[in-house]
Amino acid sequence: YADAVKVTRHFAAIRQRPDRAIIRDEWIDRAIRAPVRETVQADGRFRRWVQVPEMENRFLRVIVLPDGETVHNAFDPLSLTEGLRHESSLLR
């Protein structure tokens, strides 16, 4: 996967964790190329979401650097409710 897209060293390392190992490369690619939602963080990074039918239609969140293509992180797919709850907790 690291050959297909640019990734940070952080993401290359974190990708080895069991909770991240289930995330497929094609899901990340979908989030980068065709997100269903995108927000911009204060640091200029993008949060991009994609629905993953292969994971009971859960939502994968991918963090991309300001260049729009370098993956910094990707999170275990969540239900929409879980994802919204997580996002709202970040705003408090």
KEVOLUM-76705 format. One record per residue (C-alpha): x, y, z; residue number from 1; chain. Coordinates in Angstrom, 1 decimal. Layout:
<sites>
x X; y Y; z Z; k NUM; c A
...
</sites>
This chain:
<sites>
x 0.0; y 0.0; z 0.0; k 1; c A
x 2.8; y 2.4; z 0.8; k 2; c A
x 3.9; y 2.2; z -2.8; k 3; c A
x 0.4; y 3.1; z -4.1; k 4; c A
x 0.0; y 6.4; z -2.2; k 5; c A
x 2.1; y 8.6; z 0.0; k 6; c A
x 2.0; y 7.9; z 3.7; k 7; c A
x 3.6; y 9.5; z 6.7; k 8; c A
x 6.0; y 7.5; z 8.8; k 9; c A
x 3.4; y 7.7; z 11.6; k 10; c A
x 0.8; y 6.0; z 9.5; k 11; c A
x 3.2; y 3.3; z 8.2; k 12; c A
x 3.9; y 2.4; z 11.8; k 13; c A
x 0.4; y 2.7; z 13.2; k 14; c A
x -1.0; y 0.6; z 10.3; k 15; c A
x 0.6; y -2.5; z 12.0; k 16; c A
x -1.7; y -2.3; z 15.0; k 17; c A
x -4.4; y -4.9; z 15.2; k 18; c A
x -7.3; y -2.4; z 15.2; k 19; c A
x -5.8; y -0.8; z 12.0; k 20; c A
x -4.7; y -4.0; z 10.3; k 21; c A
x -8.3; y -4.7; z 9.3; k 22; c A
x -8.5; y -1.5; z 7.2; k 23; c A
x -8.1; y -2.5; z 3.6; k 24; c A
x -6.1; y -0.4; z 1.1; k 25; c A
x -9.0; y 0.0; z -1.2; k 26; c A
x -11.1; y 1.5; z 1.5; k 27; c A
x -8.5; y 4.1; z 2.2; k 28; c A
x -8.2; y 4.8; z -1.5; k 29; c A
x -12.0; y 5.3; z -1.7; k 30; c A
x -11.8; y 7.8; z 1.1; k 31; c A
x -9.1; y 9.8; z -0.5; k 32; c A
x -10.6; y 9.8; z -4.0; k 33; c A
x -14.4; y 9.9; z -3.3; k 34; c A
x -15.2; y 10.8; z 0.3; k 35; c A
x -18.8; y 11.1; z 1.3; k 36; c A
x -17.8; y 13.8; z 3.7; k 37; c A
x -14.8; y 16.0; z 4.2; k 38; c A
x -13.8; y 18.5; z 6.8; k 39; c A
x -10.7; y 20.6; z 7.4; k 40; c A
x -9.0; y 20.5; z 10.7; k 41; c A
x -7.4; y 23.6; z 12.3; k 42; c A
x -3.9; y 22.3; z 11.3; k 43; c A
x -5.0; y 22.1; z 7.6; k 44; c A
x -5.3; y 18.3; z 7.5; k 45; c A
x -8.4; y 16.8; z 5.9; k 46; c A
x -10.8; y 14.4; z 7.6; k 47; c A
x -12.4; y 12.3; z 4.9; k 48; c A
x -15.1; y 9.7; z 5.4; k 49; c A
x -16.2; y 6.8; z 3.2; k 50; c A
x -18.9; y 4.3; z 3.8; k 51; c A
x -17.6; y 0.7; z 3.7; k 52; c A
x -20.3; y -1.8; z 2.5; k 53; c A
x -17.9; y -4.7; z 3.4; k 54; c A
x -18.0; y -3.6; z 7.0; k 55; c A
x -21.8; y -3.4; z 7.5; k 56; c A
x -21.9; y 0.1; z 5.9; k 57; c A
x -19.7; y 1.5; z 8.7; k 58; c A
x -17.8; y 4.7; z 8.0; k 59; c A
x -14.0; y 4.8; z 7.7; k 60; c A
x -12.3; y 8.1; z 8.6; k 61; c A
x -9.0; y 8.9; z 7.0; k 62; c A
x -6.7; y 11.9; z 7.9; k 63; c A
x -4.9; y 13.3; z 5.0; k 64; c A
x -2.2; y 16.0; z 5.1; k 65; c A
x -2.8; y 19.4; z 3.5; k 66; c A
x -1.3; y 18.2; z 0.2; k 67; c A
x -4.6; y 16.2; z -0.2; k 68; c A
x -2.9; y 12.9; z -0.9; k 69; c A
x -0.5; y 11.9; z 2.0; k 70; c A
x -2.3; y 9.6; z 4.5; k 71; c A
x -1.5; y 10.4; z 8.1; k 72; c A
x -4.0; y 8.1; z 9.8; k 73; c A
x -7.0; y 5.9; z 9.3; k 74; c A
x -9.5; y 4.8; z 11.9; k 75; c A
x -11.4; y 1.6; z 12.5; k 76; c A
x -14.8; y 1.9; z 10.6; k 77; c A
x -17.6; y 3.1; z 12.8; k 78; c A
x -21.3; y 3.3; z 12.6; k 79; c A
x -22.6; y 6.7; z 11.6; k 80; c A
x -23.9; y 7.2; z 15.1; k 81; c A
x -20.5; y 6.2; z 16.7; k 82; c A
x -18.7; y 8.5; z 14.2; k 83; c A
x -20.9; y 11.5; z 14.9; k 84; c A
x -20.6; y 10.9; z 18.7; k 85; c A
x -16.8; y 10.8; z 18.3; k 86; c A
x -16.7; y 14.0; z 16.2; k 87; c A
x -19.0; y 15.9; z 18.6; k 88; c A
x -16.7; y 14.9; z 21.6; k 89; c A
x -13.8; y 16.5; z 19.7; k 90; c A
x -15.6; y 19.8; z 19.5; k 91; c A
x -16.2; y 20.1; z 23.3; k 92; c A
</sites>
